[in-house]
């Protein structure tokens, strides 16, 4: 009855106001997403906050050149509300990405519990990386002690780079040269004690972090080649890997200029 007493323009305005209110509410309502961006990188062959990332005792080590940079992403705090407006803004930016919150943080966990889990995952990753490297070098039965220290980084995604760093410090390319060939090489990937490399997520942001910090080569889990190529920075070469041995073989072929080097 109310609308029947209004002119057509007045009726349209009256109908539009609730719709506008709903749209406005949707724009600011919290959504189950996290916003991510390129994070820090760290050279596992060097130091982090004045402390060597990799320390080895029990066997001789070698001096290295070049860099092996593990990469990270930065994500909004799990308690931060992300609105539709935030998602739309990030969707059209190449230096931001929108990811389901559950793919970044465990569902239903407190911030303190998430931090504890990240620390535990990092510790497990370091143990697996050490086992994988020593197994690769046939040193698993030797009295070798490896200590890995990397402050303020959690999760398992540095595993591959830790293993490569240990191998470079102990054996290089196997014939006296550096595994890096003097290059700045970055990458990501979980590692199992048997040398299997696993996917990690956030690869498109990690390639940007790597290039920003001077890397020219990026080791990526093969299953994530599609994500890595979607926003690939200019000047960064992708090398897909599935195993630690494959990663070493690719770096040696790249360094020596012999054999084929796979690409995404």
Residue, then its C-alpha position, 0 to 999 in steps of 0.5 A: x500500500x505504501x509503494x502504491x502511493x509513491x510516484x515511480x521514481x520515489x518507488x524505485x528509490x524506496x526499493x533501491x535503499x534496502x538493496x544498497x544497504x545489503x551491498x554495503x553490508x556485504x562490502x564490509x562483512x568479514x569473509x573467510x579469506x586471508x590476504x597474502x603478499x611477498x614475505x622475507x627471504x633468507x640465505x640459508x648459506x649465510x647468517x640470520x640475525x648474526x647467527x649462521x643458519x646452518x652449522x655442521x660439526x663432525x666432518x669438514x665443511x667447505x666455503x661457499x659462494x652464491x646464495x640459496x634463499x628460502x622464501x616466505x609469504x606474509x598473510x593477514x593475522x588469522x583474527x583480522x577481518x577481511x571484507x569483500x572490498x579488501x578481496x576485490x582490491x587485492x584481486x586486481x593487484x599482482x603483489x597481493x593474493x587472496x587465499x582461503x583462510x583455512x589454507x593458510x591457518x588451521x581452522x578453529x585454532x587460536x593465534x597462540x596455537x597456530x604459532x606453536x604448530x608453525x614452530x613444530x612444523x619448522x622443527x620437523x622440517x629441519x629434522x627431515x631436511x638434515x636426514x634427507x641431505x645426509x642420506x643423499x651424501x651417504x653420511x647418515x651413519x656418520x657422526x655428523x651434527x647439523x644445527x639449523x637456526x632461522x628466527x621468526x619463520x614457521x612451517x615446513x616450506x624451507x625444507x628443500x632449501x635447508x637440504x640443499x644448503x647442507x649439501x653445498x656446505x659438505x659436498x658442493x657440486x660433487x667435483x669441487x664447485x659450488x652447487x649454486x654456481x655463484x648464483x642467487x638461487x631461491x626456492x620453496x618446497x617441503x622435504x621428506x627424509x627420503x628426498x621427496x619434495x612436496x608442494x607448499x602454496x603461495x608460490x606466486x608471491x614467493x617468486x616475487x619475493x625471490x626476484x625482489x631480493x636478487x634471485x635469478x633461479x627459482x626451484x618450485x615443486x613441479x605440481x605448482x608450476x602453473x601457479x608459479x608461471x601465473x605471475x612470474x617476475x621478469x628475469x626469474x627462471x623456474x626449475x621444477x623439482x620432485x626430489x632432492x636428487x633432481x634438484x641437485x642434478x638440475x643445479x649441477x647441470x645449470x652450473x656446469x652447462x652440461x645436460x638438460x635443465x627442466x623448466x615449467 
